[in-house]
Amino acid sequence: MAYKISDACISCGACAAECPVSAISEGDTQFVIDADTCIECGACAGVCPVGAPAQD
């Protein structure tokens, strides 16, 4: 299952910078992950300071 970013997101951008396939972009209120592009590598979850990305 693709990763999804929870409401805990503080919009720091660390996850987007780490994503190897550029599946993460800045949304209106927080960063979002394109489920069709996500390769489920977990790189985003490893760098998030608040643990916002998680598998759905």
N, C-alpha and C positions, 0 to 999 in steps of 0.2 A: 504494500500500500504506500502511496505517495505521502510525503511529509506535509503537514499543515501547520501554519503559524497561529498560535492561540492569541487571545486578547492580552496576554502578558507582555507582548511585544512592546519594546520601548523605542522602536524605529532607529536603532543605532547603525544598522547597515552591515554589521559584521557578517551576517549570514549570506547576504547577497554577494559580498566580496569573496566569500569562500566557495560558493557554488560552482562546480566545474562545468556545468551545462547552462549556466545563466537562467535557471528556472525561477529565480526570485527577483521580484521587482517591488518598487515602492507603491503601495496602494494609497487610497484616500486617507486612511487613519493609521495604517500599519503596513509592514511588508507582507507580501503574499507569495505563495508558491504555485506555479503552474503545474498542476498534477500530471498533465500530459507530457511535460518535459522532464519532470523530476525522475532521477534514476535511483532514488532511495539509498543514496550512499551514506547519508547521515552527517556529512561534513558541516552542514548548517547547524545541526543540533550540538555538535562538538564545540563550536565557537560562540554560541549564544550565551550572553552573561545572565539571562533570566530563564533559560530553558523553554523558550516559546515554541521552537519547532519540535514537532513530535509526529510519529506515524499516526495517521488517522484510523 
